[in-house]
Structure formats: structure tokens, C-alpha cells
Amino acid sequence: VFPKLVESFENEKILRVSCGGSFTLAITQHWEAYEEKRTLWSWGCISNGRLGIGRFEISRRSYQKSPTRLVSLDGYFIVDVSSGSSHALALDRDGKVFAWGNNEAGQCSFDFNKFGENVLPQQMNRSIWDDVYVPHQVLVPIPAVSVAAGSHSSAVIDLVGRLWTWGRNSKPCLHQSTSCHVNSILSGFMRLPRYATPRIARPLKHLLIKKVCLGDGSGLAITNDGQIYCWCNVDSAALPSQPSPDKFPSLVGKRIIDADIAGNHLIVQEEPSVKENIGSKLFQQINRHEKLYIQ
């Protein structure tokens, strides 16, 4: 398989792309009367509403092969986007957060009965956990500056550097004590709580967060001073098994400037050393049973 040019964008300026579970999102830029405009596009698997372009009968149409514009976001200046396994988040320049797709764990933060006037007629009177087929605004109390979508969870960083998360979580969770009242769903052999409302990640509430990444039952956050905190509830993930956020043992004392996580793969970039006059170091871990190594 070789890379293929997406011909729909030959004459477009691409600002950002994000790949999720069998679907892709892209932000493009164009100008109208000297005013910059942004357009969000999606293509790929249409199940669970992950493309944000409406509801289709899966038996009749499984994939959208060419990029399709998310017309419901045409009036917004989109600056960031993140794709999860089967849901997605978008952020506009005013700090508004939008979500759509698979909502079985509340990762789209949507109550169909409460916000029914904002959805298609066929979506009325459905469960709070049902799929969301067109983008809707997530009610985060403070404007956001960054978004992250994981397997069954979502996160944003607000203007003051606080981390908010919702969707599936583990016990002890990011939000409350283990005695908190939550809805639960069966996932494999584990019963995990789910949250449809964004909540501050309490173990990290006193830290200023500059980046967050979510994987499959795992996540990491980087603070403004370069410290990295991780959490995980899946044994096979790249992170040590620790449901509550904690520093990554082998990276304590290092100043981290960037990181990413996907499936069983974790990669972290350290700040360049002025003394050694060398470039940034990349620390990569394929799974938690293998040692970190410098590349």
C-alpha cells in the first residue's frame, strides 16, 4: 500500500489532519473578501456518526470515500481537531468545543432528552448514551485551548491550564472518589464508570497543563514546567498500570516538550540540552514490558 494524494485538497491549504478509527478529519483554509475562513472535512467509516455528516443506513453505505464538509460547523473558525476510535472533537478560536460520534461511554457529553432541539428529529427521545450524528457544543464552563479524543474518553485544557475529562474512566477515577455515583457499562471483564459531563481532573487540578493525549484506556498530560503525568487501566498499554495520574518513573527529572500515545505505542520528546548542544531526544516505548530507549 502506497500513500495516495487526496485530490479533493489539491488546491486547498491543509492546516491540520487527524486520523481516528477508520476515519480522517482535516481543517482547510481559504479566503473570502480578505477574511480567513476555515472548513472541517471528514471521510472514511460512517458508523456511529463519527464523520459528523448525519445518519446513514450502514447496510446501504459503510464508507464515505471522498472528503465531505461538516456543514454544521461552517460558521465557526475551527483551530483544532482530534479523532478518537469512533468519535471526534473540534475546537474553535473562541474556545467552544464540539463533539460527535460514538457516545456509548458519554464521550460526546450529550443528553438527547435535554438538548433535543439541537439534533435531527429522528434523534429525539433517545438514550443519553446513544450516538451523535452531527456536531454539538460540549458545555465546558471555561473556554478551551486544546482538545483530545481517546478510545472512549475525551479531554480539554481550558484557558487557565486546567484539565477537564469525560467519558469512560477507571477506579480510582480522575474526577471523584471511588464512592461517587456514576453510570457503569460492561467493558470486557471490567465494569468501568462513565461520565457524560466534563469534570476537572482532580488529581491534577493544582497543575498547569499544556498538553493532553488519550489512548485506549490510558492517557498522559504534560505540565507547563515539562513534567509528564500518566494514567492507565489496561495491562497491555504502553503505560504502567496506574488508574490515577502519576509521574512516569523513568522520565522524572527530564523536561518534556511533547508526547503522543496511540494503542500500545508511547513516544516522548525531551527538551534539547544547551550544554550538550544536541537535538531533542525521543523516548519510545512499544509496550510496558519493554524498556524505554533513546532514538
Salt bridges, closest charged atoms under 4 A:
GLU32 OE2 - HIS30 NE2 3.20
GLU35 OE1 - LYS37 NZ 3.67
GLU36 OE2 - ARG38 NE 2.91
ASP74 OD2 - ARG69 NE 2.82
ASP80 OD1 - ARG16 NE 2.68
ASP94 OD2 - LYS96 NZ 3.89
GLU104 OE2 - HIS152 NE2 2.75
GLU104 OE2 - ARG168 NH2 3.85
ASP130 OD2 - ARG126 NE 3.40
ASP158 OD2 - ARG162 NE 3.19
ASP258 OD1 - LYS211 NZ 2.55
GLU271 OE1 - ARG255 NE 3.34
